[in-house]
Amino acid sequence: SPAAAACTPPCAANNWLSGSIPDALLSLKRLRTLGLSTNFLSGPIPTWLGELKALQVINLGANAGDNPDGTSGLTGTLPEALSDLPELTVLNVETNALVGSIPRRLCKRNKLTVLKLRSNQLEGTPQDITQCTQLTQLDISDNK
């Protein structure tokens, strides 16, 4: 399944990685899978991920790093720059501390088939998700 493929080697999921997502990853221009789920990452999802045009899978779900505001996991908003990834098929950011709304352009330029946003603090109406016409899995439960 696409979700299982989200963490095929090389993958850094289920480790004890902490801190923010390292800017050094920006140099990996041919990266197709970013698997950093189930770690102790904290801070915002970097907007520069939108520059890694080969990305097909982003799995940042279930991080538990401590933030200065007392939340755990990745914080801030879901970057609109993720809308600029033409090959993106899987986006998993479930079980973090993301806030704000789902970017309106999220599905305009990519091939999203799996979208997992559950267990964050996202709000608003999911009306724009209807533009994600290729979705086969959608989970937006347990948000605001």
Residue, then its C-alpha position, 0 to 999 in steps of 0.5 A: s500500500p502507499a502508506a506502507a511504502a511511505c517508509t521504505p529505505p532509506c528511512a529515518a522513522n521510528n528512531w529517537l531523532s529530535g529537534s527540527i527538520p534539518d535544513a541540510l535535507l534541502s540539498l537532496k534534490r532527487l529525494r522521492t521519499l521523506g520518512l521522518s515519522t514516529n520520532f521526537l521532531s518539533g518546530p514547523i514544517p519547513t517551506w523549503l520542502g516545496e523546492l524538492k520537486a521529486l518528492q512523492v511521499i512525505n511522512l511526518g506523522a506522529n512526532a512527539g518533540d517538545n516545543p516551547d509552548g508546551t505542545s508536542g510534535l511539529t507545529g505551525t501551519l501546513p505550508e502552502a509550498l507543499s502544493d508545488l510538488p508535482e509528484l506528491t502522492v502521499l502526505n502524512v502529517e497526522t498526530n502533530a500540533l499543526v494549526g490553521s487551515i488546509p491550504r486551498r491549493l494543496c491538490k492543484r498541482n500534485k497527484l495526492t492519493v493519500l492525505k492524513l491530517r488527523s489529530n492536529q489542531l487544523e480548522g475550517t471547512p474541508q471544502d477545498i479537499t474536494q479538489c483532490t480528485q485522485l484521493t483514495q485515503l483521507d483522514i482529517s478526523d480529530n481536528k478543530 
